[in-house]
Amino acid sequence: MKHILVPIGISPDAHQTLQYAVDFAEQFGSRIYVMEVFNVSVGAGKSLANVTKKVAESGKERLKEVIDKIDAKGVNITIATYNGSIVDGLKDIDKELGIDLIIMAPRSNDVTEELYLGNTSGKIIKQTDIPTLIVPKGSVMTPPKTILTAFKSGILKRNRILNPLLDIKKKFGSTVNLLLVKTPGYSDDDLRINTALMDASSQITMTEAPTTYLGVLERFESQQPDMLCVFRHKRGFFKKLWEKNTIQKSEFSSRVPVLVLSVKKD
């Protein structure tokens, strides 16, 4: 896990997410990229290059202020700004550097407290294929003892999809418990669990529920995991995201970090 990217929003608590990322990166010897995006358009008679430069410099100064609030612990932190959409920016930096993990807060600002995932965070989950760790506001990084990994189909096209989960398990000695949720219309193939996922697990539970999310709700309190791991695909755990970017806390909320793995990335 060499490169970790942390999108910095406008929340006054953005430094808390960055501190979590630094504490996490320190364990893996990772490099951190903090990123801020902006959109610049200018009217007639103005220089786009000059305006973009000024906005980028202002963004870098703000990111430096966030960095100054944390204990960097010797972790290499690089500042990146991008003129355009957050999704395009993430895809470009991933193409250039290869991002192994995004660490972000559920919301980039605190305006809508009733939301679990805000619009920007939702776009990242919905429109990118980069593994993402969603860290609740104010979380302090502690080694996860138990990781509940929930899914509706045990079929994975590529074992490397599991790399972030396996890296975390290996580094912290975490116990991985699997939860296979049989949803309406499941097939026998869905019940065949990927060998690498099986090898990583200590316990397998099967349950039936209308959705993967509801299946997790049924088991979450009894297992009390330190981290929840789910898979990103169109009919997966965050199904609501394919209808909209935001998710209400009444629909889903988590007091533990949520690791979202991509099933699509090559």
VENRA-V879852 format. One record per pair of residues at least 4 apart in sequence whose ideal C-beta (glycine too) atoms are under 8 Angstrom apart, sorted by the first residue. I is the first residue (numbers start at 1). J is the second residue. Records with the same first field share a line. If there is no record, write none. Layout:
I->J  J
//
This chain:
1->28  30  100  101  164  167
2->30  31  98  100
3->30  31  33  97  98  99  100  101
4->21  24  25  30  31  32  33  99  100  101  102  103
5->32  33  34  35  90  93  94  99  101  102  103  130
6->17  18  21  32  33  34  35  102  103  104
7->35  36  37  86  90  102  104  108  120  124
8->14  17  18  34  35  36  62  63  66
9->14  105  107  108  109  118  120
10->14  108  109
11->105  107  108  109  110  137
12->110
13->17  105  110  137  138
14->18  66  105
15->19  66  67  69  70
16->20  105  137  138  139
17->21  103  104  105  135  137
18->22  32  34  66  67  70
19->23  70  71  141
20->24  103  135  139  140  141
21->25  32  103  135
22->26  32  70  71  72  73  75  77
23->27  73  140  141
24->28  30  103  133  141
25->29  30  31  32  75
26->73  74  75
27->171  172
28->167  171
30->75  100  101
31->75  76  77  78
32->75  76  77  78
33->77  78  79  80  93  97  99
34->63  66  67  77  78  79  80
35->80  81  82  89  90  93
36->59  60  62  63  80  81  82
37->81  82  83  84  85  86  89
38->55  56  59  81  82  83
39->83  84  85
40->48  51  52  55  83
41->48
42->46  47  48  51
46->50  51
47->51
48->52
49->53
50->54
51->55
52->56  83
53->57
54->58
55->59  83
56->60  81  83
57->61
58->62
59->63  81
60->64  79  81
61->65
62->66
63->67  79  81
64->68  79
65->69
66->70
67->72  77  79
72->77
80->89  93
82->86  88  89  92  93
84->88  89
85->89  123
86->90  120  123  124
87->91  123  124  127  128
88->92
89->93
90->94  99  102  124  128  130
91->95  128
92->96
93->97  99
94->98  99  128  130
99->130
100->131  163  164
101->130  131  132  133  164
102->124  128  130  131  132  133
103->132  133  135
104->108  121  124  132  133  134  135
105->121  134  135  136  137
106->115  116  117  118  121  134  135  136  137
107->112  115  116  117  118  120  121  137
108->118  120  121
109->118
112->118  246
114->248  249  250
115->246  247  248  249
116->247  248  249  251  252  253  254
117->121  122  125  134  238  241  245  246  247
118->122  246
119->123  245  246
120->124
121->125  134
122->126  241  244  245  246  247
123->127  245
124->128  130  132
125->132  134  232  238  241  260
126->238  241  242  245
128->132
129->232  262  264  265
130->262  265
131->163  164  259  260  261  262
132->259  260
133->164  257  258  259  260
134->254  257  258  259  260
135->139  257
136->254  255  256  257
139->257
142->226
143->171  172  173  174
144->168  172  174  225  226  227  256  257
145->172  174  175  226
146->174  175  177  223  224  225  226  227
147->165  168  169  174  175  176  177  225  226  227  228  229  259
148->177  179  216  219  220  223  225  227  228  229
149->165  176  177  178  179  197  201  229  230
150->178  179  181  212  215  216  228  229  230  237
151->178  179  180  181  212  230  231  236  237
152->180  181  182  183  186  190  212  235  236
153->186  189  190
154->180  190  191  192  193  194  197
155->189  190  192  194
156->161  162  194  196  197  263
157->161  263
158->266
159->194  196
161->231  261  262  263  265
162->166  194  196  197  200  261
163->167
164->168  259  261
165->169  176  200  229  259  261
166->170  196  200
167->171
168->172  174  227  259
169->173  174  176  200
174->226  227
175->202  203
176->200  201  202  229
177->201  202  203  204  205  223  225
178->193  197  198  201  203  204  205
179->205  206  207  215  216  219
180->190  191  193  204  205  206  207
181->206  207  208  209  211  212  214  215  216
182->186  190  191  206  207  208  209
183->208  209  210  211  212  215
184->210
186->190  191
187->191
188->192
191->206
193->197  198  204
194->198
195->199
196->200
197->201
198->204
205->219
207->215  218  219
208->215
209->214  215  218
210->214
211->215  239
212->216  230  236  237  239
213->217  237  239  252
214->218
215->219
216->220  228  230  237
219->223
220->224  225  228
225->256
226->256  257
227->256  257  258  259
228->254  256  257  258  259
229->258  259  260  261
230->236  237  238  258  259  260  261
231->236  237  260  261  262  263
232->236  237  238  260  261  262  263  264
233->263  264
234->239  242
235->239  242
236->263
237->260
238->242  247  252  260
239->243
240->244  247  251  252
241->245  247
247->251  252
248->252
249->253
254->258
//
